[in-house]
Amino acid sequence: MSGNGEETLGTIDRAATISEVAALAGVSPGTASKALNGRGALRPETRRRVQEAAEQLGFVANAAARSLQAGRTYTVGMITTDSIGRFSIPLLIGAEDALGAGQVSVFLCDARDDPIREQYYLRTLLGRQVDGIIVTGRRTQARPPIGRSLPVPVVYAFISSTDPADCSVVPDEADGARRAIEHLLAIGRRRIAHVTGPEHHHSATVRASAAMQAISSAGLEPAAPVLFGEWSEAWGRQAAGILLSTEAEVDAVFCGSDQIARGLAEALQESGRPVPNDIALVGFDNWDVMVDGCRPALTSIDMDLEGIGRTAAELLLAAINGDPAHGRRALPGRLIPRASTAVHPA
């Protein structure tokens, strides 16, 4: 063999290993791997020390080699029933934020509320040997597990699994409804009504129940019975007509969605009941198309969908790394105040 060949082979043999990087940084090989792959809850100084050691030794992580050694593909699947992307896209953005540091790719699959299509995508993702799967959708109520005894970890995001052993991350809708009522009380409103979606819908009942409890806890009665209807602007306009026809003394309305609130605001203005001077409005979802298009701009509850996506991805990474979590986690949202609650009653 020629001298050049021997020199080349010698260079390959002398390539720095993860163990050498770990030794130089004074950490374990596992910690060094996490630091270089963006995984784990490491202190910034530890991560920086490992990265500096890798640079000093000229260590370059090879994704293909890591996959062969660890049995991983550095890919994750996301299966959704939210065809229009209203909820799944923010969730995906949050998940990619958490996974991107570890150079993990996400395959998004739209099951379109079709169980057959959903199982097809599940088999496809497993055939591609993804490292884990996030299951999401457009409703927050619990759903049956997507599969049993799957070879990869699964985390449910926005929706939850009916199996308490599964890991689910959901918005705390009851907390959001309480925040809405507390905000209206804080600006001096005392005759609060609630207009929401279908009574059979999980989100509508959860938000309505929490709103009524918050009003009762303040020693007040609701200004009118809860009005259940549809998740639409048309229902908001119709509900405004119902409230006005009863001549109820309403000075605020908490709406179960931004769409309802936008329709209600339009109808109130047309009826000579200006928002917020006569009636303050709070919506739910903080959907930019609706809150910015509403006149006046709509105060709303933000469920932090990106945060839910990030948390779900972090829990999935932990499970992939051998530290699975179980049970349902409800993450609080936040109230975003805008002009629809800006003015105190005279």
HELIX and SHEET records of a PDB file:
HELIX    1   1 GLY A    3  ASP A   13  1                                  11    
HELIX    2   2 ILE A   18  ALA A   25  1                                   8    
HELIX    3   3 PRO A   29  ASN A   37  1                                   9    
HELIX    4   4 PRO A   44  LEU A   57  1                                  14    
HELIX    5   5 ALA A   63  ALA A   70  1                                   8    
HELIX    6   6 SER A   88  GLY A  100  1                                  13    
HELIX    7   7 PRO A  115  GLY A  127  1                                  13    
HELIX    8   8 GLU A  173  ALA A  186  1                                  14    
HELIX    9   9 HIS A  202  SER A  217  1                                  16    
HELIX   10  10 GLU A  233  SER A  245  1                                  13    
HELIX   11  11 ASP A  258  GLU A  270  1                                  13    
HELIX   12  12 ASP A  288  GLY A  293  1                                   6    
HELIX   13  13 LEU A  305  ILE A  320  1                                  16    
HELIX   14  14 ALA A  339  THR A  341  5                                   3    
SHEET    1   A 6 SER A 105  ASP A 110  0                                        
SHEET    2   A 6 THR A  75  THR A  80  1                                        
SHEET    3   A 6 GLY A 132  VAL A 135  1                                        
SHEET    4   A 6 VAL A 154  ALA A 157  1                                        
SHEET    5   A 6 CYS A 167  PRO A 171  1                                        
SHEET    6   A 6 GLY A 327  LEU A 331  1                                        
SHEET    1   B 2 ALA A 142  ARG A 143  0                                        
SHEET    2   B 2 SER A 160  SER A 161  1                                        
SHEET    1   C 6 LEU A 227  PHE A 228  0                                        
SHEET    2   C 6 ILE A 192  THR A 196  1                                        
SHEET    3   C 6 ALA A 252  CYS A 255  1                                        
SHEET    4   C 6 ALA A 280  PHE A 284  1                                        
SHEET    5   C 6 THR A 299  ASP A 302  1                                        
SHEET    6   C 6 ARG A 334  ILE A 336 -1                                        
END                                                                             
